[in-house]
């Protein structure tokens, strides 16, 4: 008895909805349809925006890590090169040469 009452209630609701929709002007129905389509498109774009924001956060984190690595490497270079060459400094070049063996 409860099931038939629920199904009868649904049928009445469906009939009332159908008759109400028939009384709505065509232009308003088209506008409502366009609004539903735009709402779906907005949801799709929101997902895309969220994914892009996640990628941006990851890229920024990678950039920070690379900058830290660069600073460490440049600081190591700066501490190891303490000798400065001036114009008066005498340089000795030690270029290996191939010596011919006696035959």
C-alpha positions in Angstrom: 0.0 0.0 0.0 2.9 2.4 0.8 4.6 1.6 -2.5 1.5 2.3 -4.6 1.0 5.6 -2.7 4.6 6.7 -3.4 4.3 5.8 -7.1 1.0 7.6 -7.3 2.6 10.6 -5.7 5.4 10.5 -8.2 2.9 10.2 -11.1 1.0 13.2 -9.8 4.2 15.2 -9.4 5.4 14.3 -12.9 2.0 15.3 -14.4 2.0 18.6 -12.6 5.6 19.3 -13.6 4.8 18.5 -17.3 1.8 20.8 -17.3 3.8 23.6 -15.6 6.6 23.2 -18.2 4.1 23.4 -21.0 2.9 26.8 -19.7 6.4 28.2 -19.7 7.3 30.2 -22.8 9.6 28.6 -25.3 12.3 31.3 -25.0 12.4 30.8 -21.2 12.8 27.1 -21.6 15.7 27.6 -24.1 17.3 30.0 -21.6 17.0 27.4 -18.8 18.6 24.8 -21.1 21.4 27.2 -21.9 21.9 27.8 -18.2 22.2 24.1 -17.5 24.7 23.7 -20.3 26.8 26.6 -19.0 26.7 25.2 -15.4 28.1 21.9 -16.6 30.8 23.7 -18.6 31.7 25.8 -15.5 32.1 22.7 -13.5 34.4 21.2 -16.1 36.5 24.4 -16.2 36.7 24.5 -12.4 38.2 21.1 -12.4 40.7 22.2 -15.1 41.6 25.3 -13.1 42.1 23.2 -9.9 44.5 20.8 -11.8 46.4 23.7 -13.3 46.8 25.4 -9.9 48.2 22.1 -8.5 50.7 22.0 -11.3 51.7 25.6 -10.6 52.3 24.8 -6.9 54.4 21.8 -7.8 56.5 23.8 -10.4 57.0 26.6 -7.8 58.2 24.1 -5.3 60.6 22.6 -7.9 61.9 26.1 -8.6 62.6 26.7 -4.9 64.5 23.5 -4.6 66.6 24.3 -7.7 67.3 27.8 -6.4 68.6 26.3 -3.1 70.8 23.8 -5.0 72.2 26.7 -7.1 72.9 28.8 -4.1 74.8 25.9 -2.4 76.8 25.2 -5.6 77.7 28.8 -6.1 78.7 29.2 -2.5 81.0 26.2 -2.8 82.6 27.8 -5.9 83.1 31.1 -4.1 84.8 29.5 -1.1 87.2 27.3 -3.2 88.5 30.1 -5.5 90.4 32.4 -3.2 93.4 32.9 -5.4 93.1 36.0 -7.5 95.3 36.6 -10.5 96.6 40.1 -10.9 98.4 41.5 -13.9 101.7 41.0 -12.1 101.1 37.4 -11.2 103.5 35.1 -13.0 101.8 32.0 -14.5 103.5 28.7 -15.4 101.7 26.6 -17.9 102.3 22.9 -17.6 101.2 21.6 -21.0 102.0 17.9 -21.5 103.9 17.2 -24.6 104.5 13.9 -26.4 108.1 13.0 -26.5 109.4 10.9 -29.3 111.0 7.6 -28.3 114.4 6.8 -29.8 114.2 4.3 -32.6 
